């Protein structure tokens, strides 16, 4: 007869079957017979979330961009794009935490082919960020720890969705690259963070077109196929036509220099330029809990309550 065993944060299961089955954001089902004891994080915001959940002792590797102080002692074995497959396999991790946007597809597939469990996320809404944090807690068997319960409760209180029909008080253009000039549309996590702060995304409806000339209105587009269409390349002429009142300059993924700022101010003289934290816009999970209220307050100081 199969022996029943408990796992904190889940239902009772029998030892004859996997304890937990979870689907990642690629729709793949992963099974775990016990909470992962050896974790590799390939995403800076996920490293922050794992530490916030009290899981720092289980981290066996991180990327060199994971600068969470609590994880400073954890070996940094690669970047987010140049994932070192062999180094990860050698660590025998129970799970690798990855992100569809942050990490390149080929090394993630190579890890999966080598039998490594890769859990891939792709949050597109603030609610997704909290759901992912709760999913990590469940995966690691800490969902019922009092500190984790309080963290999630605080998140749901801070990030309650705005009332239906709540007004967006101002429109903003948010460049994330300069050459070519690039932004994001409404099907992105950053755009939803803006909306939670009362700010409308100037390019909420704009799809990325292929090739680049088509995105800039200089040629006919081709079928995008399965390629990502959420990050359009735009021109300053197109931005001016959308007449944003604000330009938000995040400090990542592109760190805008003083010369970049001067160029943007010359090209968009009618818009007020405000620098902001890229992490507050784009990091999901535990970071989001404090980031959205912080960004909301900062923008309210600029645009008024």
C-alpha positions, 0 to 999 in steps of 0.5 A: 500500500502506498504511504501517504506523506505530507508536503507543507503548502499542498494537499496530501498525496501518496508516495506512489505518485508525484507530489506536485504537478505544475504548469509553467507559462509555456504550458509544459507540465513539470512534476516534482516528487519533493520540494526542490533543494537545489535551485538555479535562477536565471532571472534577476527578479526571480532571484529576488523573489526566491530570497524574499520567500526565504529560499536563499539557502537553496540557490546553487547558482545565479546570473551575474545580473542577479545582484540581490544582496542576500544572494551575493555568496551564490556563484554567478555562473553566466548571464541571462542570454549566454546561459552556460548549459554545461555549468548548470548540468554539472550542478545537478539542480532540481529546477532551473527558474527561467523567463521566456523574455530574459533567457534565450530559447536554445540553452533552455531547450538544451537543458530540458533535453539533458533532463533538467527541469526548467520552469519558465515564466512570462508574466504579462499583468500585475496579477501574473506577477503575484500568481507567479510568486505564489506558484514559486512558494508552492513549488518550493513547499513554503506556501504556508510559512507565516512570512510567505503568507503575509508577503502575499497578503501584502501584495494582494492588498497593495496591488488590488486592481483599479476599479473598472473604468478608472481613468488614466490621467496622462499618456506616456511614451516609454522608450526601452532602447534608442538605436533603434528607438523601441517601446512596448505595447499593451500586452506587456507587464510594463504597460500594466504597471503603468496603468496601475499608476494611472498612466496610459501607454502611448503605444498600447495598440501598436504591434511590432512589424517585420522587417525593421523598415516596415516597423518604421513605415518605410516598407510593407510588412511581412507575416510575423509568424511566431515572432514577438510583436509586443516591442515595436520599433518606432520613429520620433515622428510617430511618437510626436503624432501620439502626443504623449504628455510624459516620457518615462526614461527607465534606467534599464534595459537601456541606460539613457545617457545625458546625451540621450536625454538631450536628444529626446528633449529636442525631439519631443519638446512638448513632453515632460521627461521623467527618469524612473527605475526600470526594475519598478516597471519590469521586475515581477514577483516580490519586487512588484509588491513595493514597486507599484506603490512606489512608482505610483507615488513618484508619478503622482508627484509629477502629474498630480493626484 
